[in-house]
Amino acid sequence: GRGGKDGAGSSVAVERVRVFLPIGCPVGVLRALLGRLAADSDGAVAEQGLGTVWRVTDLTGALRLVQVASMLQLEELMPELATLVRESVTTVEDLALLEQTCRRLQLPAAVREVADLAVRVSLEPAGLPDEAQVRGMIASALLTADGKVWRVVQKVIDRREAWPRLASENAVILLAFATGIHGSIRATPHTGFFWGSRDFLYLVCRYIRGRPEFFNAMVSAMFDSVYSMDPELPAEIIDAVFKELLVHEGLSFAQCEHVIAKLMQREDQLEYLFHEWSGVFPTLPSNARQTLSRGLLPTVGKCPHAALDFVLKELESAPSSPGRPLVVGWASAPVQRLLGAWPGSCRRRAPRR
C-alpha cells in the first residue's frame, strides 16, 4: 500500500520500493545502508558534527555491504566501504577471497582498485624496510666488500620478495643502480677498495634467476651501463655471469643466448674471458654450453686451444640430420675407433711368425 499517517494524524502518501537482495544476504545489510544514508539526510553530519563509523566485523559482511550498495548505485558510500573492506582483511586467505569476489560480482572498478591496493599494503609486515631505506642500504653497501654486510642486503631483498608490491620495488631499485640512475656502482670508499661492486653484481645475477620478467633488462643493463662505469668492472661482470648465471641449471636456452650475445659483443675483454674461464666451459649446463659454443664462432681466430677443443666437442655432440651420415675428420676419435675395428683396416699389421 501507499497510505500512512504523519505525527498529527494526517494522511500522507508513502512510496514503497521493493529491493531484491542477493541470495543469502540478510535484510540487515539493507537496513545498515539505509541507516547510513539517513544520518546524512538532515545535514546532521555536516552541520552538527555527527560522526558515523563502520564497525569492522568480517570480510564477508563488508563485501555484502559493497555488493548491495553497488546494486543500489550508492556511489557516495563507496570510498568508506572500500576502507571497511581493507580493514576487514587480515590474512592471505582474506585477500584471495576479496580478489575472487571482485571478479565474480563485477564490483565497481574504483572499489576494486582501492581495495586491492589497500589490502596489499595492509598485509605487508610493518618491520620491513621501505623503498628509500633499501636504496640507502645498497648505496652504503657498495662502499665495502664485507661479506656480512652483503648478507644483510640479500636478506632484506629476499624478505621483501614475499610481498608483490615490495617485490616490484626491489626490481625497480636494482635496475636503477644497474643502469646508473644513482651514479656509478664503483664509488670510491675511504679504504681504497672497490669490491662492493662485485658483490652487487653477484646479488643482481642471483636475483634475476628467479625473476625471468626482468632477466633481459638486467643483463642488458650490466653489459650496456655498468660495463662502462669503470675499467675494472667488465672483469667483475664476466665473473658474476659465470659464477651466478651460466652455472645455473634453471636458465632457458633463450636466456643463455641473451647472456652470451651480450658477453661476446665486447671483444676487448676476450683475453680475460679465455684466461679465466675457458677451463670451465665444458662443465657448464647444456643450454649454456650450446649457446657459448655458437657464440664463440665469430671469434674463433682469437680462441686459445682450450676454447677450440670445447667448440669441437660441442659440434661433434650435436645431433646429425636423420638419414645422413655424420661427417667427421680423419683424425677424430670416432674414425680411429672405426678403423681399428674394421677387418680390412689399413692399419699396419704385425708380421707373422
Helices and strands as residue ranges (DSSP letters): E 3-5, E 11-13, H 27-41, H 44-48, H 59-71, G 75-77, H 78-88, H 92-105, H 109-123, H 131-141, H 147-160, H 164-178, H 196-209, G 212-214, H 215-224, G 226-228, H 233-241, I 242-246, H 253-264, G 267-269, H 270-277, G 278-283, H 286-296, G 297-302, H 305-317, H 333-341
